[in-house]
Amino acid sequence: MEETFLFAKEIGADGIELVLVPSIYSQGLKLAKELSEKYQIPIVNLHQPPWGVFFTGKLGIKRLIKKAEFLGCKNIVVHLATARRTFNSPFFDWIKKIEKESGINIAFENSAKRSLEMFPRYAGTDPEKLEEFIKARNINLTFDVAKGILCGIDPYQFFQRNRNNIKAMHFHGFNGTSNYHIGFRGHNFDWSGFMSFVKKFDTDVAVTLEVFPMQRWFYFDLPSKKVFESSKIFIKESFEILKRA
């Protein structure tokens, strides 16, 4: 974990998004906090655990908030499709209440056209329903740009219309509808141009370079040193593309 924070410092990142994979739990959140303070790299976003894709209820949100408070995070990323609630569910009223109490944003991520994320439609597979939901329920959002593009969203117009609700954004290349989280060279979308557009607006949005070059992202143990070193080259290249904005 220390090498991750050190690498973030070296490339000039302002902070990181911590995904609660098993290897993070095995090392402990206390270590993550200590390293964040040591290298002055804040943990801006806390991302739900991988097993949270099945269901995210009130108990799960409360647990994530406790972790976020401990780590000093601004945002908790939760996949909107995993809330498994209807459009008008009082769950989203409860979310606004607990956000106000904790001072932490529950930034729901728009879904992709795949397996468990296909429903409900307002989670992102239907762009019009998603925007209707954001406006009606006033939720905070993590805008995964690649997923949005693949679902028919114009990212420029979407960001401009919903920027007050967007607290975090995920940037990553994509190739087809299943190969996500690759480097920016994986698709011809102008990522640095879009970043320049975003910077024109006075918003406090956390942008995450969400690429998973280490062969698989669900690590029960730490990746090998060799894999990690090759991944750093890959990540740095994508980060430099983003910095051109």
N, C-alpha and C positions, 0 to 999 in steps of 0.2 A: 504493500500500500504506500509505503514511503516513496518509492520510485515514481509512483503516479503523481503525487503532489509535487515532487521535485521537477518532474517533466513539465507539469503545468506551469510551474514557475519559470522554467527555462524558455518556454515558447511564448511567454507573455500573456497567458490566460488570466482573466480577471477573477475567475472562480470555476467551480466544477459542479456537475450534477452527479450525485451519488445514487447509483442504482443498488437496491438492497438484494444483491445476489448472495447465495450461500457463502461465498468466500469472504464477503464483507462482514457477515455475521460471525464467521469463525475467527476473524481478527479483532472484531469488536468495534463498536461505535466510539468508545473512549479513545482508541488509538486514532481513529479518523479525526476526531476533534483536536487531539493533541498535534497531529501533523498539519491540520488546517491552520492552527495558531502558529506553529513553528515556521511554516513557509509563507504565512500570510496569504493563503489561498482560501477564501471563504467557500463553504459548501452552500451554494445559492439555492439549488433545487434538491429535493429528496424524491426519488422515483420509487413508486410502489414495488414490492417484491414481484418476481416473475409469476409466482403462484397466485398473485392477486388478479390475474386475468380472468379467473373463473367467477369471482364475485367480490365486490368491495362494499361492505356495509358500514354501519355506524361504528361498530367496535373497531373495525380495521382502520377507519379514518382517525378515531381517537388515539389508537396506538401510533399511527404515523405522525400525528401532531406532537405527541410526547417526544418522539425521536427527533422531529424537526426542531422543537424547542431546545432540546439538548444540544443539537448541532448548530443552532443559530440560523436555520434556513428561512428563506423568504417564501418559498413556494413548495408545495407538494404536488407531484405529477401523478395523476390517477387517470387511467384510461376510461373515458366516458362510457364506453360500451359495457364495462365491467360493473357499472353501478346497478345494472339490471332493474331500472325503475322506469315507470311510465313518464310521459311528458309532464304531467301535472302532479307528480308525486310530491308529498310534503317533505320527502327526503332532501330536496334541493332548498327548501326553506330552512331546514335544519342546518344545511351546509353554510348558508349565509350567516346564520346565528353563531356557529362555531368558528367561522372565519373572523367574525367581529370580536369574539371573546379571546381568541388566541393571537390575532394579528398576523396570521399566516394564511396565504392564499391556497385554496384547494383548486389547482389549475387543471381542469379536466382536458385530457388530450383527445383530439378528434380521431375517429377510427379509420380503418382501412377496409377494403373489400376482400376480406379473408376470414374464414372460419368463425370464431366467436365474436369477431368485431362487426359482423354483418348487420346485427340488430342491436338496439332499435335504430331505425333509419335516422333519427335526429342526432345520433352519435357521430355522424359525419359522412356516411355513404350517400346520403341525399343532401347535397349542399344547401338547397332551399330550406329543408327542414332544420338543418343545423343552425342556420342563421336565424330562423324563426324561434328556435329554442333559446339561443343565446340572448336574443332581445326580450323574449317573454319571461325567462327565468333569471336573467342578469347573472349568469354564471361566469366565473373566471375560467380562462382557457389556456391550455398549452397547444399552440398551433404547430402541428407537425406538417411542415410545408410539402414534403414529398408525398405524404399520404393524401393531402388535400388536392394536389395536382392530379394524382391518379384517380381521385373521385370526381374530378371535373371542376374543381375550385380554381378561380383565377387568384393567385396568391396576392397580387398587388391590390386588387379591389377588395379582397377579403380582409387584408390587414388594414386598409384605410377605413373600411366601414366598422371594423370590430376592435380597433387598436386599444380602446379604453378597457376592454375585457381581456385582452391578451397579455398575460403576465410572463409567459415563457414561450420560446419557439425552439423547435428541433430542426436542424439543418442536416441533411445527409443526401448523398447520391442515391439513385435507384435505377434499376434495369428491369423493366417489366413490372408486373404486379406482385411478385413474390420476393424479388431480390432487393431488399431494403438495406439501409444502413451501410452503404458502401461509400467510397470516396467520391468527391465531387466530379471526378473525371468519368464516373459511371453513367452520366447523363449530360445532355447539352444545355440544361437549364443554367441561366446566368446567375450563379449564387452571389458573386461579389456585387453584381448590379442590383440584385434584390436587397442585399444588405445596405447598399448606398441609399436605396429608396426608403428603407426602414429608418435609417438614421436621420432622415429629413424631418421626422416627426418627434415631438417632445414626449416620448413614452419611456417608462421604466420597465423595459422588457428584457428578460434574461435569455440570451441566445446560446443554445447548446449545440456544439458540433457532435452529433450523435452517430458516430461511425463505430462499427464492430469488426475490426480487421483481424481479430485473434481467432479465426476459424470458427469459433462458436462463442456465444455470449453468456451461456448459462454455466458458469464455472462453479463446481463444488469445491475445487481446490484452485490454487493460483496457477496461472499459465506458466509455461516454461520460460526461462530467461531468454532463450533464442527467439521464441514467438513474440515476447514482449518487445525486444529490441527491434525486430522487423516492423512491428506495429507502430512504434514511435516514428519511424520514417514516414509511414503511410499517413499517420495522423497529422504530423507536422506539415506535410505537403498540402493537405486539405485546409489546415489552419491558415497557411500562408495565402491560399486562394481567397479565403474569407477576409483576411486582413487588408486585401487590396481595395476594399471599399473606402 
